[in-house]
Amino acid sequence: MHNERMVTAIVLVNAERARIPETAAELARVTHVKEVYSVTGDWDIVAVLRLPDYDHLDDVVTGELRRIQGITRTSTMLAFRTYSPDLLDQGFGVGLSEE
């Protein structure tokens, strides 16, 4: 059954430098983790979680993610509104010209 009220969480992850690829691969195998990216900036990895309810958030973040070797720090954000892909494409196109 598809639940329209899924909870989306974005988890920013710092990992031991030598273990970033392995840590990202382990994150991708965690229940409810739908996307994993290695990124530039202050964080090493971003994981996108889709959960059936808020109760699962604690199970995944403080339970499963904290057991993954190589994670040194996390910060979790909850998404409260989703925008359509068409609007997102328009926003990312701002400032780009077609020549």
C-alpha positions, 0 to 999 in steps of 0.5 A, spaced: 500 500 500 502 506 498 502 511 503 502 519 501 504 521 508 511 518 508 516 522 512 522 524 508 529 525 512 535 528 509 541 525 513 548 529 512 554 524 514 561 526 516 565 519 515 572 517 516 576 520 509 579 513 508 572 509 508 567 514 505 566 509 499 565 503 504 561 508 508 556 510 503 555 503 500 553 501 507 548 506 508 545 505 501 543 498 504 540 500 510 532 499 510 528 506 508 535 509 505 533 511 498 538 515 495 546 516 497 550 521 494 558 523 496 558 530 496 563 536 496 563 541 502 562 540 509 559 534 509 562 527 506 555 523 504 548 525 504 542 520 505 535 521 503 530 516 507 523 515 506 519 512 512 512 510 513 512 514 520 516 518 525 517 512 529 521 509 524 526 515 524 529 514 531 530 506 529 534 508 522 538 514 524 540 512 532 539 505 531 542 503 524 546 509 521 550 509 528 552 502 527 555 503 521 563 503 521 566 510 519 561 515 520 563 520 525 558 525 525 550 526 522 545 531 522 538 530 520 533 534 517 526 533 516 522 535 509 515 538 510 513 540 503 515 537 496 515 541 490 513 538 483 519 536 479 517 541 474 518 547 479 525 544 481 527 544 474 525 551 473 529 553 479 535 550 477 535 553 471 535 560 473 542 564 471 543 559 465 542 561 458 541 557 452 546 559 447 
